[in-house]
Amino acid sequence: MLNLLGLGIGVGLGAVTARRRGGNRLDMLHYAAIFGVIGFLLGTLAMLVIPAPA
């Protein structure tokens, strides 16, 4: 579940970052995709490190 949360946060952060840098829609899509993949991987890593609640 944390990987999907990381994906969502990464996509949002990527779109905001591209918008602040003055990018067009394709730039926003590219940043969102890259940040989404990074967020997904970080969320997956967090799921492996953080123990599940009992």
Secondary structure, 3 states (H helix, E strand, C coil): CHHHHHHHHHHHHHHHHHHHCCCCHHHHHHHHHHHHHHHHHHHHHHHHHCCCCC
